[in-house]
Amino acid sequence: MSCPICGEPTIKEYRPFCSKRCADLDLAKWLNGGYAVPSEDQEDLEIALEDAEKRPPTEH
């Protein structure tokens, strides 16, 4: 089995990862919404649109 983050062989202690670093990177993706599944529910879309309209514009 290989690590889903870097592809190296896994270590039993961190399975399915190869190290604490890769496990932490995976956790960070979860916490930051990197693994979020987009919703096609109309109510969710309307709430997201309302939230986006409430936020002030950002400068780039």
N, C-alpha and C positions, 0 to 999 in steps of 0.2 A: 504494500500500500504506500502511496506517495502523498506527501503533504499537499493539501489543496491550495496553499498560498504560494509555496516556492517550488514544489515538485520533488524535494529531497525525500529520502526514505524516512518513515515515521519512527518515533521513539515511543515505547510503551507508555511512559510517564505523561506524554503530551498528546497521545493519539486522539484525533487523527492528524495531528501536526507533528513537526519535527523538532520544535523547540518552543520555549515560552514566548519568544519574540513573535513567531508566526501565530501562536494562539492569541496573543495580545492584539496583533494586527487584525485578526478575524473578529475579535470582540469589538474593537474600535469600529469596524465596518457595520456591525449590528447596531451599536450605540449611535452612530451617525446617520443611520437610515440607509446605508449602502446596499442592504439586502431587502429593502422594502419592495413589496409587490404592489404595483399600481392597481388602483381600484377603478372599476368601470361603473360602479354604483352611482346613479345620478345624484343622490343626496350627498355623497362624498365629494363629487366634483363641484357641486354648488357651494359646499362649505369651504373647500380649498380656494375657490374663486373669491368668495367673500373675504377670507383671510388675506389673500394676496392684495385685494383692493384696499384693505385697511392699513397695510404696511406702507411707510413712506418710501418714495423712490430712492434708490441707491445711486451714488455717483460712481462712475467707472473711470 
